[in-house]
Amino acid sequence: MKKKIFDYAILTGCLTIVILFFANGIFGFGGGTTKAGASDATATPINNWATPTPAPKAVRLVAGYSGTSVTVGEEYDKDKLSVIAYYDYGEPKELKPSEYTVSSDIVYKNGMNTIIVVYRDLTTMTYVYGRSLVGISVSPLKYEYGIGNMPDKRDLNVTGLYSDGSIKTITDDYVIYPQKLETLGSQEISVYYQGKEAKCRVSARDWTSVAAIAVTCNKPEIVTNIPLSKDDFTVMVVYTDLTAERVSTFTMSKNVFYDSGKQPITISYGGVSKTINLNVTERYVTGVRAEYTGGDVLVGRKFRRENMHVYIKYVDGEEEETEYYTVDNSTIRYVGKNTITVYYGDKLSSQVTIEGTAYQNPNFDYVSSDLVTNGKVVVKVDTAVPWYLEEDCTTLEAVPDKNVKKAYRKLKLKSGSYIAFNYGFENFNDELEMPLSVRVTIPDEYDIEHTYLYYCPNNKTVLGCIDRKIVSSKTFECSLFKTGTYMLVYSDELAGIE
């Protein structure tokens, strides 16, 4: 019997229902029956993906400096700087110095110095108080000395007075003058420290000739290649009248040992010598490391030696800063990175990079200021000087009219007035810092539009007019490249000269 198409359709539908029924039981499709003991509730699929915990976000930064005032030009104590980050959740965290940056490592002016602290995208400010040395005082702990002797640092009490009213006992880095007492009786000696001077009186007596010397080495360990100083020895002399005193002007036969073992050294004073043996330990250097802590240096200038720190490493791992090093070149020659090689001996070396710059922005927060007058008017000159120079490092001295008349006549002005002055430095070596930016404040009688500054190299010739930038009705800025004679000229005929 021949089947009809309708019958095939019915058969196909029945087979589909049967297949779906079995598929539901095997794979769990649809709402089929559950196994015995299983819950009738629909099972919740398990998500095996872990939800990541977002990292805490820093939302606030707080910084504070708990140290005392710091001398201008010196680094403040980073251990006294506390920087705390607060987050959107979780506990606040005190940051390590390696986790944040600061705008300056040093104190650059008297009074409040603003230090900007940066952590990630947050900034905050703290303040370090700067101070400068305004004077020193000295008093002797002992008054009488034998002729030829001299007070040393163990005999003097030196105190520094600072701009914030604080005082500090100074124990090193000062110079005593003269080097020994050469005349009998009461006399003045001087102590120099960071450009300041203090004096005290001591007396020299003739305690006849030296009868004997006693020498004691104060250093617990003497090692090879490390220089000794007079502070490492205590030398007592006994005079023929049996008077005894400690002396500081003795001489040493050597101050460094290159061989280990028992080594002799001879101490001499007043024509009498004493030889003692020292046990010298072998200690050789295995490496050298150099660090530069200064800022950018103008091309053509030398970097300052006090900004170069050189450390030698010994075989036992200990490091020690040394001044006994040389450099391949101390002059900055390029704009950008200059590589300086530092040598210790003839085998060990280290390299540092110093940034050279073609121009340094003047900082008029730290100036050397002078006034000059010709008896009629007064001119003020403020020089923006680097922090490592003294605030009173420049000098101004009026030049008599008769010395510069020839130079003034060459301007061929029918009317006007002028004041000439010599511009220089207290310390000749500071001239190496030029060019320096200056601000010139003109007299009230002068008009800024009709006042110009000229350089007169030999007081007879006008070399040229100094480029200037007017900053107020009585003040202009310019750069001075040389020391010597300058002439500030005021005349109506000078208008529009630039």
C-alpha positions, 0 to 999 in steps of 0.5 A: 500500500503506497504511503501518502506524504501526510503520513511521512510528516506525522512520522517525522514529528513523532521521531522529533518528540522522542529525540527531544525527550531523551535529550532532556534526560541526558543533557538537562535541556528543558524542564525534565525530571530530576534524579532521586534526592535532587532538588526540584529547584533550577540549578544556578550556574557556577562562575569560575572567573574571579573578580579583580580587586581594584588597587587603592588610589592615592587621593591626598598627600601630606608632607611635613619637615620636623628638622631644625633650620638649615644653613643656606646651600646645605642639604636638609635632613631627608630623615626629618621629612615625613610624606604620607599618602592617603588612599580612597580606601585602606590605611594611609602609608608613609612613603619612602624617599625613593617613592617620591620626588622633591623640588629641591634637595638643598636650602637656597635662601634665608627664611622659609624655603618651599619644598614641593613633594610629588607622588604619582599625580599628587603634589603637596608643599612643606617648608624648611627654614633657611639660615645663614652665618652672620658671625662667629666668636672664639675663646681660648680654653688655654691662654699661655703657650710656649714660643713657637707653639700655637693653639689648635682646635682642641684649645679653642671654643668656636661658635657660629651665630646664624640669621635665625638667632641660633648658635652652633659649636663649630668643631672643624673646617676653620682656619687659625692664623698665624700658624705659630706664635713667633713673638713674646707676650700677649697677641691676637690670633684669628679664626676664619670660617666661611668668610667670617672672622673672629679674634681672641688673645693668647700669650707666648712665653719663653719656657727655655729649650725643649728637654724631651718629647712624649708622643702618643698616637690617638688613632686606634688603627693605622692602615696603608694608603690613608694619610694621617693628620696632626690631630691623630697624635698628642705631642707633649714637650717638657722644657728645661725648666720642667714646664710641660705643655701639649704642642700642635706645631710639630713636624712629622717625618711622613703622613702616609704609609704604603707598607704594612707591618711595624713602621717608624715615624719621627715627631720633631719639635724645638730641635728635639725628635722622638721616633715611635713605631706604629703597627700598620695594617694592609688595606687596599682599595678595590673600587671608586665611585663618584657622585655629582651633587651640583646643578647645571653648569654653564658651558665654558665654566668649571664645576665646583669641586665641593659638588663632586664626591668621590668614595673609595671602596676597600677590600673589606667592603667599607667606603670612605670619601676621599679628596685624593682624586683627579678628573680628566676635565673640569670644564663643561664643554657641551650643552647637554650631558658632559661625561667627566671621568674621575680617577683614583690612582692610575688604575681605578676610575668612575664616571659622572654626568654633568648637564651643561647649559647655555644660560641659567635663569637668574635668581634674585632671591639671593643677591649681592647688593652694593651702592655707589655715589658720586656725592650727588646721586646714588646707584644701586646694583643687585647681582643675582649670585649662585647660592654657594657665593657669599651674599656680599661677594661683589664690590662697587667703587665710585670712579672720579669724574676726571678718570672717565671724562675722555670716555664720556666726551666720546658719547658727544652728548650736549647735556646730561649727567653720569656716574661711573663705578668699578664693578668687581669681586671681593674674591678674585676667583669669583670672577669665573662665575661671570656673566652674572645678571644684575638689576640696576636701580637708577637715581630718582633724578634719572628717567629710565627711558633716557638712562643707559649703562656703558662699559669703559674697559680702560676709562678712556674708551666706550666699548658699547651700551649694555643690553637691558630689560626694563622691569620698573620705572626705576630699574632695569636688568642686564648681564655683565660679562666682565669686571671693570669700569661702567658708566651710567649715563642720563641724557635726553639725547639717549632716547630711542638709542636701542 
